[in-house]
Amino acid sequence: MSDDEQTSGTEQTPGAAGGPQPEEIRFFGTTWVDHSGNYALRRVGVAVGSLAAAVAACFVLRFAYEGLEIADIGGFVNMLVVVMFAVCSAIAFRKTWEGFLRRPADPAREESLRSLKAIGFIGSLLAYFLRCFTEAPGEKLRRSEYETSRAQYEKRRGARTGNPAARKKPKRK
């Protein structure tokens, strides 16, 4: 097979002949459209990987907490750190989960929450883990957008059949 015939690793989709193309999802590419290309195996891999990363992150945070205890900076600061990570993780989980369901209404606000979501990254990892049980994270949103754009494309394309100049004009009475 020549270099021109090789694909970039994504399978051909129903929209490949013309019209809108499906949006790629991280770790899944466009395999979510028809669940091809080891889709189920990828979902399992993402679920296991996100859970493993969350567990590893909890160990790292535990070591950081033990470092605070060794430094003997006080119970109030220790409690403040725990509450901060818990709240940030909860917010990150919620915002990540909402991102799977709909596009953000205000992208600037989402950008301002980026650092908070980075602190609460365990929440985002757990959202990925839980979402993989039902679908590829963000698949429902992308599928509805893709099907809407395909329907609009087909409607526009169907309305343009034939050459309008070659149509017979109705006779006037």
N, C-alpha and C positions, 0 to 999 in steps of 0.2 A: 504494500500500500504506500503510495507516495505521500509527501508532506501535505499536498493540497487536499487529499482525500481524508486525512485524519481529522477527527473532531477534537474540540477542546475539552472533551470530557463530559459535555452535557448532551443529553439525548435530544433528538428532534421532537418537537412538540407539535400539536395540532395547528398552532399558529405560525409554524415555520414557513409555510408556503406564501403567506402574505398576511397583512394585518398586524394587530398588536401582538407583542411577544410577552410571555409571562415573566414576571420579575423573579430574579433569583433569590433564594433564601440561603443564608449562611449554613454551610455543611450539607446542603441538599441540592443546590443549584436549581434546576428546573424539574427535577425528578418528582416533585410534589404534584405536578399537573396530572400525571397518569400513574403515579406510584411505581415507577420503574427504576432500574439502576440500583437495586439493593436498598430501596427506600426504607423498608422495615428494619433492616440491619443498621442503617444510618440513624434511625430514631432510637434504637436501643443503644447505639454507640454514644449519641449525644446525651441520652439520659444517664448512662453510666459515667461518662466523662464529666458532666456537670455535677453529679453527686460526689464523685471522687474529688473534684476541685473544691467543692464546698466543704467536705470533710477536712481536706488538707488546709484550707483557709482557717477553719475552726482551730486546728492545732497551732497554726501560726499565731492566731489571736490569743490563744491560751498562753503561749510562750511570752508574748508581749505583756499580757496581764501579769504573769509571774515576774517579769522584769520590773513592773511597777510595784509589785509587792516587795521585791528585794530592795528596791530603791527607798521603800518606806516613806512614800510621799503622803500617805494619809488615806483614810477610808473614803472620804468625800470624793477625791479625785478618782479613786478606783471605781466607785459607784458611778460617777459621771461618765467614765470611759465605757463601762458596760452599757449604761442607758443610751449613750450616743450610738454605739454600734447596733444596739437592738432597734432603736428608732430608725436609723438610717437603713438598716436591712429591711425593715417593714415597708418603708417608703419605696425603696428600690424594688422590692417584690411587687408592690402594687403598681408602680409605674411600668415595670417590665411586663406585667400581666396585661395591663391596659394597652400596651404597645402591640400585643399580639391580637387584640380585638379591633382596634381602630387607630387611625393616624392621629397624631397629636393636633389639637385645634390651634395651639400656639407654639410653633417650633422654638421661638425665643425663650419661652418658659422652660421647655424641655432642655434647652442648652444650659440654662442657668441651674438646672437640677443635676447636671452631669457630675459635678464633684460630689454631691450628696449620694448619688447612685454609685460612684466609685468607692466611697467609704462603706456603703452597705452592699458591696458586691456579693455577699453570701446570699442575700435576698434575691438578687437577679439570677444567681446560679440555681437556687431552689425553684424559681419560677420556670426556668428552662427545663429542669428535671421533671416537674409536675406536668408541664404542657406536653412533653414528649409522650405521655401516656395516651393522649387523644389524637395528636396530630404533630406535624412538624411545627415548631414555634413560628407563628405568624401565617400558617397555611390558610386558615379560614379567611383572614383579611385579604390576603393576596388572591385567593380563589374568587372571592366575590368581586374584587376589582377587575380581575382578568375576565371573568364571565361577563361582567357589565360592558367592558370595553370590546369584547368579541361580539356581543349582541349589537352594540352600537355600530361596529364596523360592518357587520352583516346587513344591518338595516340600511346604512348608507350605500353599501355596495349593491344591494338589491334594488334600490331606488334608481340606480343609474344604468339599468339594463338597456341596451340598444342605443342607437345613434339618434339623438333628438332631432337632428336636421333631416333625417330620412323619414320621420313620421309623417303620416298623411294628416293634413289639416282638416278639421271637420268642415263640412259644407255649411255655408250660411244660407239662411232662408229668407 
